[in-house]
């Protein structure tokens, strides 16, 4: 099954959740996942509403008053202790990580210490985990997202009046297609932007598909300018339509300032490439050069091509479809002297086969602790191995 999200009118977490529930995901599936992470009672309710005359489903989160502002460290601990499936944990972790990084960037703070304010409230946790649980239930193979409507004007947030799109939304949508759209205020929230960027396999118009189900999720407002909804179209790819296998793009470049390559790779990854890397090569007449390789999802090939042609000096690309086998992955955390270090845990056929510490976290922990990175790396790697041992004991009991 493939899915296309029409976010041309914007997106918020509860709008995406409403659309997926309207597309047939049982409310009990979502509620069960939310109950696992929520440290306080959270109740999800759905109501059929009208937006610009269109029927839609509005998902509302009911919870007791809470003034606690949780940090990314707090949310990460809740995720790690929730007992979620590996796929669900990985998806939700990525969404909140992107939120923390964006908020940290715009406020100049360590992502670990970011206070999410509205984003970190219980309703946002419910939105994020709920959307991820709904996608997990549907078993979608490829998720494509339209150009995102962000709105215009200004919005009042925890830090005062901000321009639209708010800085965190602008940071999150960097590399993704967006436009003002019809709204005259904020139409895409940070939670909505993070969900779209973290979960999309690519951005673009509706792919060639036989649509089986359409889900429509409503926002809280009903403006006169447009239907304040997100649509999710579910179906099967058309026979003979565009391939779904990833595409490997390659080009040889010998005349680009090498200082630009890190930004090129970062832009490709931000635009949805599965991977992007450089290989040193020797071209004719002994000229040193680099071969740029980009592994792009089928729905993201056009965006990858455009980035390569606009960010490098090449005028041609080699392309071929490739098959791809991927381990199930989730992100866990270990603590070295109180500093969190992320660990990627890879599983194949339900068995943990590898762990890899996040080196950026190792460097940050080493700097904060005043210890050599090699020591922190060794300590984190030893703790990561306990994750494998624990998983193996769980499998054999």
N, C-alpha and C positions, 0 to 999 in steps of 0.2 A: 504494500500500500504506500502511496505517496500523498503528500499534503501540500497545499499552498495556502499561505496566510495573507489575506488582503488587509494590510495595515495602512492603506492609503489615507484613512481618516485618523490615524494615530493608533496608539496601543497603551494599555495599562495592564497590570497583572490580572486584575479581576475581570477585565474584558476578555483576555485570552482564555482565562479559566471558564468564563461563561460560554464562550464559543465552543470549547471542547466538550463541555457538559451538554450543550445543545446538540453536538454532533453524535451523542450517544454514550459518552463515558458515564458509567454509573456514579452517582454522587457518593455512594458508600465507599467506592475505591479511593476517591480523593480524600474523603473525610478520614479514612483509616490512616493514610500517609500523613496527613496533617496532625492527627492525634499523636503520632509517634514523635514528632519534633517539637510540638508546642509545649512549653513548660507550664502554661496556664490553659484553662478550658477555652477552646475555639469551636464555634459552631458555624457551619456553612449552610446558607439557605439560597434557594433560587426562586426567581420571580419572572414571569413573562411580562415584558413591557413593550412599549412602542417608542421607536426613535425615528423621527421624521416620517411617521406613518408605517414604518417597517417593524414587523415582529422580531423580537430579540429576547435572549435570556440574560437576566442580570444576576450575577452571583454576589451575594453580600456576606461579609464576614462578621459574625457576632462574637463579641468578646467583652470581658470585664474591663473597666478602666485600668490602664497601665501607663505609668509615666517613665518606665525604665527605658533608657537608651542603650541598646546593646552594641558592642563593638564586633568587628569581624571575628576576633578571637572567640567571643562568646557564641556567636552564631555557628562558627566552625565546630565548636565543642558540642553544641546541640545536634548538629548534623552527624558528627562522628558517633554519638551515643544513641542515635535514634533507631538503629537496627534496620535501616533502609536497604533495599537491594543494591547491588554494586552499581547497576546502570542508573538507578534513581539517585543514589548518593552522588555519583560523578556529575550528573547533569545539574543538580541543585548546587553543588559545590562550585561548579564553574560559573553559574549565574551570580552567586554572592561574591565570588572572587573578583569578577569583572566589576561589580558594583563597588567593592572596596578599593580596587585599584583606581577606578575613575574618581571616586570621592577623594581618595588620597592625593591624586594628581591635582585636582582643582583647588584643594585646600592646603596643599604642601605638607601633608602629614604621612606618617607610616601607615600603610593599609591595615596593618594589624590593629592599630589604635583608632581607626576611623569609627566615630559614633554615627550610626546610620540615620538617627533621627526618624523621620517618617519611613524611610526605606527599611530600617531595622525593626520596625514595630511588628507585633504579632500578625497583623493582617497581611503584611508583605511576606512574612515567612510562609503564611498559608497560601498566598498567591504563587510563590515560587515553587514550593514543594508540591502544591496542587497541580500546577501546569505540568511539571516534570512527571508526576505520577500518572496524569492523564495520557501524556505522550507514551509513557512506558506501557500503559494498558493497551493503547491502540496498535502498538508495534509498527510504527511508521518507518519505512526504509529511507525516505528522502523528504526533507522539509525545505520548501522554498518560500521566501518571504518577498513581498512586493516592495516597491519604494515606500519608505516610511514617512507618513505625514507628521510633522513635529509641531505645527501651529505657528503663531506669531504673537507679537505684543510682549507682555510681561506677565510674571506670576509671582505670588508672594510665598516664600518658603521659610524654613527655619532660620535662615540668615538674612531675611529681608526681601526686598523686591529684586527679582532677577530677570534678565532678558530671556526670551524664548527663541530657540531651545535653551533650557537651563544648561550651565556649564557641564554638569555631569552627563546629561543626555548627549550634548555635542561630543564629549570625549568618548562615550560609549559607541556612538554611531560613526566614528571616524573610520573610513574605508567602506562603509555601507551606503547605499543610495538613500537619500532623504530629500524632502521638499517641505515647504511651508504648508501646502495643502489649503483646505478651506477654513480651518479654524482660526479664530482671532485671539486665542489664548493657548495655553499649553495643551497639546493633544497627545503627546507621548511622554510618559513618566519615566524616571530612571529605571524603575523595576520593569516596565514594559520594554524599554530599549535593551536592557541586559538580557531579558528572556529571548528576545528576537535574535540578538547577536550571538548569544551562547548556544542556542539550539538550532539555528539555521544551518543547513548544508550549503546554501547559496541564496543569492538575491536575484530577483528578476520577475518578469511577467508570469502569468499562469502557465505551467508546462503543459505539453500535450497529454491529456489524460481523459479517461472516462470517469466523470464525477459520479460518486455514489451517494455522498452525504454532504450537506452544507450546514455548518453550525454558525450561529450568529450570536455574538456576545456584546452586551450593551454597557456603555459608560453611564455614570450617574447623571450627567446633564443631557438635555434634549435641545440643542441649539437650533435656530432656524436656518443656519448656513449649510448644515450637512447632517447626514445620519451618523450619529456618534456610536459607531459599531466597529467591531473587528469580525471579519468572516474567515472561517476555516473550511476549505474545500478538500474532501477526502475522496480518493479513488485509485484507479489503476492506470499506469502509463499505457498510452496507445501502442499497439503492436507496430513496430517499424518506426516509432517516434525516436526522438533523440536518445542516445545511449545513456545509461545510468552509471556505467563504469567510470572511475576517475581517469583523468587525462594527464599524461606527463608532457610538459612543455619544456623544451631545452633550447638554449642559444649560447653561442660563443661570443664573448665580448673582450676586446683588447684595448679599448680606448675610453674607459670610464674611470674617473677618479676613484680609487679603491676606498676612500673615506665614505663614499656614498652607499656602498653595498649593505651595511647594517640597516640603513633606512629602507632600502629596497626590499630586503627580506622581511622586515617588520611590517611594511605596508601590505605585502602579499599575504602574510599570515593573518593580519587584521581583516583582510577582505575575504577570508574564509578558506584559503588554501590549506590542504591537509599538511603540507610541508613545503619548505623552500630551502635550497642549500646551494653552496658554491663548490666547484671542484677546480683546483689549479691545473691548467693545461698549457701545452706548448704548441703554438700555431705555426703556420708556414713562415719561412725566413727567420725561425728562431724567436718569434715574438711571444713573450709570456702573456697569458690571458686567463680568464675564468670562464668556466661553463656554468651558467645559471640553470638550475633544474627546479621546476615547480610542479608539485603534484596537486592538481585542482579537482574538486568535485565536478561532475558533468554540468551541473547547473551554474558553476562559478567560472567556467572556462573563459567566457567573454570578459568578465571583470579582470581575470588574471592576465589575459592578453593585453587589455588596455593599460594595466599597470606596468607591465614589462615595457611596452612601447613608449609610455610617457615618462617612466622613471629611469630608463637606461638608454644607451645609444644604439641598441640593436635595431635592425630593420627587417628581421625575419625570425621565425620560430619553427622548430621541429615539433611535431605533435603525434602522440600515439596513445590509444586507450590501453590501460593496463588493468590487471586484476589486483585485488588487494585483500589480504587476510589480516584481521585486526583482533588482538586480544581484548577481552573485556577489561576496562580500566576504571579504577576509582582512585580518588585522592584521599589519603588519610594523613594524619599529623602525628609527629612525635615531638617531645619536648627535650631540649638539651639545656640544662640549667635554667629552666623556665622560659626558654625561647622556642617558639613553634617553628618546626621545619616540616614542610610538606613532603609526602612520600607518595609516588605513583605506584600503585599495586596492580600488576597485570595478571589476569587469569585466562586460562585456556581450558575449555571443556569443564568449567567449574572448579578448576584447580589453580591455585596461585603458583605462577611460574617465575615471577621476577618482581623485584622492587627497585626503585630508583629515587634517591633523594633529590630535591629541588635545589640546585646549586646556588641560585640567587638567595634562597632562604638561609643556606649555610653561610654565605658571605655576610648577610645581614646579622645573623646570630653571632658570628665570630667578631664582627665590629662592635656589637653591643656588649659582648662579654669580655672583650680584650684578649681573646684567645686566637691562636693561629688557625686559619681555615682548615688545615689538614687535621687538626685535633677534633674540631667540631664535625667535620665530614665523617671521620672514623666513628665518633660517638653516635651520630645520626644513623649511619649505616648499620651499626650494631643493633640499635633500637628497631630499625626497619626489619631486620632479620627476625625479630620476635614476632612481627606481624605474620610472616610466613609460617613460623612454628605454630602460632595460635590457630591460623587457618587450617593447617594440616591436622592439628588435634581435633578441630571441629569436624573436619571431613571424615575422620576415622572413628568418631564416637557415635 
